[in-house]
Amino acid sequence: MAFRFWSLCTEQPLPNLGVAHTQDSWESRVNLKGPPSLNALSDDILIEVFSYLDVEDIMSLRSVSKLYYNLTHQGIIWKRFLRRIGPNAPQLPPSSRHSPRFLTSFEAERLVIRAVTLDMNWVSSRPSTLFRKSFMAHRLIQSMVVLPGGKYMVASVSNWAKNLYSLCVLALDHRVGGIVPLAETPVKQKAYNLRAKYMSVDGNPSIVIAYVRRKKVGRISNESSRNVDPSIYHDVRNNPRLKIDPPVPFQYVCSCVHIPLDALDTLADPHLDPGSREFFEFAGSQPPPFRLLSVLRSSSEFSIVDLAIIDDVPTLAVVKDLETIVFKQLTGMGLVTTMVCAREEMNSNLVSIYRICNIRILPHQGEILVVRAITDMTPTETRDPRRPPAQPSGLLTLAMFAIPAAGDSETPSHTSTSLVSFRADDAEDIQISDPHDYDLLGGKSPSDPVVAPPINIFYRKSGCRLRYISLKPVPMPFWLLGPGQPQRPYYSVQDTLNDDTQSLFSEEYTWHSTCRLFVCPGSHRTLLYGTPPEDRTDTPGINSIYSHIVDPHFIDEYSVKRHELLQGVLREAYEHRSQVLAKFDLCPDLYDDLRRGVKAIAWDESIGRIFYVKPDDAHIHVVDLAYAPSQTADGQRRPLPLADQRMLEL
């Protein structure tokens, strides 16, 4: 069924279709001689009839006649499908151009087809990469993040000499250029730990971008130290326990900028060729799109960054040093709040080292999820010097902390509201998914906990193993709801993980192949890729790519609901594998390209695209896991629809 549906979605050139009277007047259609025919009905009635059909039926009708080909492109049909698939639809930027009111029939159809074919491919026993394209970025990309819905990308870039750095926002679905750089702002040193979100700033829907950079401070007399480049220095290599002291004193800077979506929509106007003189003249006539919101400086290391709307105020959170989180309001009074995460009594001895590995703000419940690694440095008995040194024992803790009041920097330490800890001596590369299905502007979650996504936590262990923890939402306890406040989903570490021990270690993968796994986390679709275990460079080769789904034994209501909504617009059920992981079939040339080294990689689970860049290469390579209809540079559909004087405006 999947193959037949995909072949319909590719929209091959139309044959010589029948119905020679498509350009006849309405009177001639209703007075046709012969048996009754659907073609005698008006366009509005036919479209209403089509609304009762499934997606496969609509695609099949396109090969019947020129009349049906045109009618099945009407926006009302695809917007109904879009409403029916619910959270399966890729998110769109919260701007007027992408609002439901201005959503074109082509865009609605593309969202539906992409959602259906992506899920078919993702849950199949042999997922495959469907399309590949490459686009010139005109800069060397150091790192990148894709915003949900696949319309915009934020990248940390440099020139070819790697001595000038900047932030760049790129449009990903530009009708003329495909992936097109739209706006750029200089950065004094390389920006890393990028975080980007759609947020409302002073009432304007925007992309808010937070990042960290480092610079040398003070006078340096040593010649070798003077040549240290803070932009290429790496202090932690995926393992929170392996802290490396910098060769020279660094100052860490955490900055936050925003760019209004209206400015990006203006620059992304498809009537302007992105490489033309007219485009650059038009862009130069516009006001500068970027605006600085916040700057934090510290001699202590800044690491993990997160963004959220807390009490209707856009807020930045950044991990400082080992055990501190700094909150900074991006608008209004710009209050700064310092939160020191208290140590647990059972692990409060002074010889233990605590380090925050990752965080995720949950503003709808007023808490922040903190994952910490605890290394026991208690002296042990002297071992045989001929044996390798013993690895310090350690714990990994998942804790919820109440978000402190804005401006509170005097509380010595903050105690967790719920916590669970477990043995993890060699945990590294801790990743947390972003439950971004919340309201994009208000930071509010849906009232039905079933439609709220889980929070997935991944971390790698030695021996090529991967651990996976899923925090499933439950209804918020009544004592946490205010008078008249609607029900919201609630994530509880203690309640969720302690009720069933198996849910804590819901998955542990043991790999017999020699690969080191990396995770691009998702709430519903998590992408994994493997690299050679001995390759610890910044540009490791990728040996394999995997699709991850929820184990049927631990299936959550969110996944079930999404599958039911998708199946509701289809005629036939499609294959749904039972294995948690499935390896992608990579074509030989793609496999050869990946194993030669990758500089940066990004994944968007809502549209099913993998973005990667090669070392010292200014191209962005795109691997598509879903089908979608396409347009010509002048906005015509492929294949080109035939003109019909009676047709409603598309």
Disulfide bonds with the S-S distance in Angstrom:
none
